[in-house]
Amino acid sequence: MAKLREKILELLHKYPKGLRQADIARILGASRSRVSEVVSELERAGLVVRVREGSIILVKLASATSELKPSTSRRLKLGIIWSSEYPFITPFAKNLRDRLGVDLEVIVYANGLDATWDLVTGRIDLALTPMVTQVLYGALTNRLVIIGGGASGGASILHNPRGREGYGASTRASTMDLLLTLAWRILGREEERRVYINDGSKLLKSLLKGDVELVAIWEPLATKARVLGYREVVSVRELGVAHCCTLSASRRLDQRLLEKILSVYRDSIELFKKDPSRWLEWYSVKTGIGVDVLKKSITSYEFNEYVDVHGMEKVFKKCGLRIPNPSIVKEMVMVSA
């Protein structure tokens, strides 16, 4: 049953305009009765809806039909990077709705630079992006505040022995950038040429094609590279990063609302850690990452709702990242009981 649920969700992700239930059964080669049973289960879970269009009834992802159900509640926009890192936003979204009457709209980005930029320019309200990106943007604009922790782990440096020697690829101004710096030092090389590619799938292609010798990449792409036979040089855990990404918020938001959001966020991560597999389907719909892939990927992460400022300062120093005023890191983190 679980396999069929995942197949149906993946299929509907490819057909956002919806499919007839009979078409789902035909495409997947499953019986109509089984498809009907699973669709009903997904509907009860709020993952799909049935929509009448003329004389036919289509099954659609709930996220694709949100415009059909205008809400009178407040809406917050959360930006995330395409990754298996954030499935704890599933209980976060549920608890925001249940406890604060706030609907969470999730926007998926290819990289942290674009997501964090949209945060400081007011296009979104919250962002789960690399802490280093948030610190750099926050230092320049003073338009964001870091309010919560996140996940650590889930990223690696992969090596292609036939790749272009001395070249490495990562995303710009990110945890991957810091990780690549550490990798070159571990390999005992002082000179290297860095290629910045702000899209995970293109980073992986650069490794496979041999355009670079090393690539810094995150899950689930790192696992895909390892399965293809590429060797891991160093993991993000060896870098000592407490959080790959942290939750930051626009300073436009009211302080009292931020306190409430943070309380819900912390409770949601604690709830997620008790039974991670329970919360994967909704996140799979949002990102298009299969549930089975997520189940494997989340084992490489540790989740901590609190921000480890001291840990991040140590990482910055270890990798040679200089900030004009080191105290700015502490100033950017919202302290709450």
N, C-alpha and C positions, 0 to 999 in steps of 0.2 A: 504493500500500500504506500509506503514511504517513497519508494522509487517512482511510482506512478504520480504521486503528488508533485515530486520534483520535476518530472517530465512535463506535466501539464503547466506548471508555473513557467518553465523555460520556454515552452511553446507559446504561451500567451505573451511572454516578453517579446517574442519575435513578431507577434501579430497584435499590436496595441489596439487595433480597431475591433478586435474580438473575433471569436469563432463560434459556430454552432457546436453544440455538444456532440452531435453526430460526426462533425468534421474532426473534432479532437480525437474521438474514438478511431476514426478511419486513419488519420495521420500517424497515430501512435500504435496502431494495430492492437488496440485493447477492446474488450467487450463494452457495449454501450452501458450495461448495467454497472460495471465497475467504474467507468468514467462518471456516470451519474452520481454514484456513491461518493467518490472522491471530490467531485465538484461541490456537492452539498456540504461536505466537511470543510472545504476551503472557504466556502461562502460563510459558514458559521464562524470561522476563524477571522473573517473580515479581510481575506486576501483576494477574493474574487467577488464579482457581482454579476447578476444576470440582468441584461438590459434589452427591452423590447424595441426593435426597430422595424416598423411596419408589421408584417405578419410573422417575422422570425424573432427568435430570442437568441442573443449572443452572450457568450461568457467572456468577460473582460477582467483584467487585473483591476483591483480596486483603485490603485494609484492612477490608472489611466482614465478613471471616470470621476475623479474627485471634483472636477468642475461641474458635475451634474448635481452635486449636493453642497450648495453654498452653506457655509457655517457662520453662525453669529458669534462664535467664540474668537478669541485672539489667535493670530497665526504668527509663528516664528519660523524663519528660514534658517536651516542648518546646512552648512557646506561641509562635505567630506571628500576625501580622495578615494578613487576607485581602489578598493583594497578589502581584504578579509579582516581588517583590524577592528572594526567598530560595530559588531553585531549587538553590543550592549545598548545601542540606541533604540533597539526594539522596545525593551521595557521602559526606556527613557521617554519615548514618544507616548506610550500607553499611560505612564504615570503623569506626564504633563497634562494629558487630556483629562484624566480622572481626577487629579488633585487640584489643578490650576485652571482647567477649562481652556487650555492652550493647545492648538493644533500645530504639530511639527511638520513642516514641509522640508523634505530632504533633497538636496541638490548635490549630485555627484560630479566631481571635477577630475580631470586627468592629473593634476598636480596641485601642490600646496600653495605655490605662488599665486595662482589665479584665485583660489578660494580665499586666501588671506587678503588679497587685494580687494576682492568684493566685500569682505568684512569691513575694512577700513574706509571704503568708499560708500558704505551704507546699502549695498545691494542685498546683503544677507545680515542676519542678526547674530548668528553663532557659527563657529568653525572648529572642526577637529582637524588640525593641520600641525606640521612639525613645530615644536616649541622654538627651535632656532629661527624659523621663518617668522613666527609671531613676535619674538624678541626684536628681530631686525626691523620689521615693519612697525612695531609698536614704538621702538626708539625713535623712528623717523617721524611718526605721525601723532603719537599719543592718542590714538583713536580706538585702541582695543585694550581689554584687560583679560588676563589669564585667570580663569575661575575654577578649573578642575583638571584632574589628571587624566589618565587614559590607559593605553596598553604599552608594554615594553616587549621587545623581541620581534620576531616575524620579519626580519630582514637579513640579508647576507651579501657578501661579496663573492661573486662567482668568477671563475677563471677559465679562459679559453686559451690553451697552450699554443694554438695556431693563430691566435688573434694578433692584431697589430701591436707589436711590442712597445711598452711604455705608454700606451693609451688606456685611459679608463673613462667610464661614462657614469653619470649620476644625474639626479635632478638638482637644480640650482638652489643654493641657500637652504638646504634641507638636512634632515638626519642622514640621508643617503650621502650627501656631500661630506659630512663629518666622517662617516664610515669609510668612505673611499680614501680620505686623508690618512686614517689609521692603517688601512690595508697597505698602502705604499710604505709606511714606516715599518710595519711588521716584515715586509719583504726586503727591507734594508735599502730601499731606493729613495734617493733625495729628489731626483728629477722625474717628472711625469707630465704628460699632457692630458688635460681633462676635456671631455666632450660633455656638454650639457644637453640633455634630451628630456624635456618636461612631459613625458608620457611613458607610463610603465611598459606598455606593449612594444613601443619603439625601442626602449632600453633593451628589452629582451632580444629583439631582432638584431640590435647592434652587436650583441654577444654571439648570437648564432651565426651571423654573417662573417664574423671575424674582423669587424671594423675596429674593435677594441680588445684589449687583453683582459681587462677587468670591468665588471659592471656591478654597481650597487643597486639592488633590487629588492622589492618587498613581496610578501605573500598576497595571492597564491602563485605569483609568477616565479618566485625563487624556487618553490617546490617543482614547478614545471621544468626549470633549467636543470635541477639536480636529477630529475627523472631522465632527462636527455643525456646525462653523463657528465655534466660540467661540475668541476670540483669547487667546494666552498673553501675560500681562503680564510675568512673571518666572519663571525656573526655579530649582529648588533649587540648581543649580550656581552661580548668581549669588550665592546666600547664602553660599557658601563652606563648606558643611557637608561634613565629611570622611566622615561616616556618617549616613545617615538613621536607621538602627537599628544597635544593637550587641548582642552576645551577653552576657547577664548570667546569673548562676547564684545559686542560693540559698546563703547562708552555712552552711546545714545540711550541705552536701556536704563530704566530706573533702578537705583541701587536696591530698593526693596524687592523688585522683581528678580534681580540677579541673585539675591540671597535665597529666594524661593526656588529658582531654577537650580541653583547649586545643591540645595537640600534634596531635590528630586533626583538630580544627577547622581549624587553619592549613593542614595538608596537604590537607584536603578542598577548601578554597577554591582553592588552587593547582591542584589536579587539575581542578576545575570550569572554571577560566579557560582551560585548554588546549583544551577542547572542550565549550562550554556546551550545545550542542544535544543532546549525548549523554544529559544528565541530566534532561530536561524531562518525560518521560512519568510517572514516579513522582510528581513534584511536581504535575503536572496532576491526577492522581487524588486527591491530598490536598486540593487547593484547588478543584477544579472549573473551573479556568481552562484553556481550550483550548491545546493545544500550539502551534498557529499563532500565537495571541495572545501566548504566552510568548516565542516566537522574535522577534517584533517588539519586545516590551517590554524584553527584557534588553539590547538594544543601547543603551538610554538609561542604563544603569548602569555604574559602575566598581566593582570589587570589591577590597577591601583587608582582609586578615585581622588587621592590627594596629590598635590603638586610637590615634587621634590626639587626645590629651588637649588639647594646646596649641591645636589647630584648633577644638575645641569651645568652649574658654574664650573664644576670639576671637569666635565666633558669639554666645555668650551676651552678651558685652559689646556687640556690634554691635546686638543687638536689645533691649538694655536689661534683660535677665534678671539679677536680682540674687540671689545665694545668700549667706546670712549669713557663711559661711566659705568663700571661694573655693578653699582648699586641699582641700576635701572631694572635689572632682572627682578630683584625683590620688589621694587616699586610697581611693577606691572602685574604682580600676582595679588588677587583679592584674598585677603585673610578672613576666614570665617570659622566660627566655632564648629 
